[in-house]
Amino acid sequence: MIKIVKGLVVIAISACGSFLNAQEATSFTLEEAKNYAIQNSKDIALKQVELNQARLKVKESLSYLLPQVNGDLKYVHYGKLNSTIIPAGTFGLPESQVIQFGLPENVTAEITATQTIFNGVILVGFKAADIFVHMTEQEKVVKIEDLKDMVSRSYYNVLLARESAEIVAKNIKNLEALYKDTKILFDNGLVEEIDVDRLTLSLANLKTQVNSLENNVKLTEVVLKFQMGYPIDNDIQLVQELSDFVDSSAAVFPEKGSFENRSELHLMNLREQVNLTNIKRLKFSNLPSLTAFSSLSSSAQRDKFSFFRYGENYPWFNVRYFGVQLSVPIWDSFGRRAKVNSAKEDLQRIRIGREQLMESFKLSYQKARLDYSNAINEYNNVNRNLILAEKIYKVAQIKYKEGVGSSLELTNAEQQLYTTQATLVNAMYKVLVAKTDINKAMGNN
């Protein structure tokens, strides 16, 4: 009995542990959200499939440089044998005769082997396939960086929506307390009914606003889940807040950014290498190719299908040979030249595209840097304004409760506080977005 109880206790502890682990799995920091997205994104999974295929292409290209061995087994039944005419006088024949060669049943078994000794196209193609693998790997890196950027922005959007909803919910709680106090004053004839009506209207507006914000929280969470590859129907918890990412002291960024870390730039360089290799391949196609070959075959002819019999009356004839073959391109009516020129134009297009890409990096960086400077200044200013708005609101409440302030004065102070709170949250979000843009521009995701 004691053993059974111990077993049940162990099972219960294990179940609790599993439950806790499951709960923990729904909580994410920003970095955890990025890592989860990388592991579960369908786009990344598809890019990995393309990478695997590219690696298999390299093995396929390599196989063309290795020996190729093939076996053939051929059976032919002649319902009517080929005939030929031997003219008169041949072999002392007095007149022309029709004769037939061969027997109706024929079997040939053959093994052939070939080995490429030199083929410039295949050699360069193998190198191009290897570069293509690196290019596909870099495309995956670009896809991962784009995904991390999208997850970061969605994470911030959720935090923005939640922060806004929490502020309004807090304001509702404070306003409800003020409403109760004002209702008591009204019941005692100390304030007018319009004072109660103003607070009632403010509460109704705030409750409508908080419902809209709560729906916005759900929407932003769904977007984040989708980008992370997280189950849409499961709850998700974000353990960080906007304030965790915002520092009132402005970060210093260089006037001119460095873009060597941009994965898109590495990808363009690899595309240029692929194009240069393709040009080289087309030029090498004008060179001779040399191939070695050998064959071993055995054949038999019978009047009837008796190929499983052996002996003097059932002979098999063996053939063995080997050699080399040199193939020399002579004339292709300028087709190869046209292909080379077309590839050169593609190369020029890639180089122009890379220059445009660099200019876009510079533009993005300068814009993000100015946006960040404006955002951090706005954040610091609004942060100071919030302290002042809270002070004004508290003073307006005290004056109102003591009967020396009007309800209109209190309402104005209340609206100023709400506006400043919303402005501060938006300013925090602008700072985060600007920093994200700067990091992306410099390839520091």
Buried (B, 14 or more C-beta within 10 A) or exposed (E): EEEEEEEEEEEEEEEEEEEEEEEEBEEBEBEBBBBBBBEEBEBBEEBBEBBEEBBEBBEEBEEBBEEBEEEEEEEEEEEEEEEEEEEEEEEEEEEEEEEEEEEBBBBBBBEBBBBBEEBBBBBBBBBBBBBBBBBBBBBBBBBBBBBBBBBBBBBBBBBBBBBBBBBBBEBBEBBBEBBEBBBEBBEEEEBEEEBBEBBBEBBEEBBEBBEEBBEBBEEBBBBBBEBBBBEEEEEBEBEBEBEEBBEEEBEEBEEEBEBEEBBBBBBBBBBBBBBBBBBBBBBBBBBEBBBBBBBBBBBBBBEEEEBEEEEEEEEEEEEEEEEEEEEEEEEEEEEBEEBBEEBBEBBEEBBEEBEEBBEEBBEBBBBBBEBBEBBBEBBBEBBEBBEEBBEBBEBBBEBBBEEEBBBEBBBBBBEBBBEBBBBBBBBBBBBBBBBBBBBBBBBEB
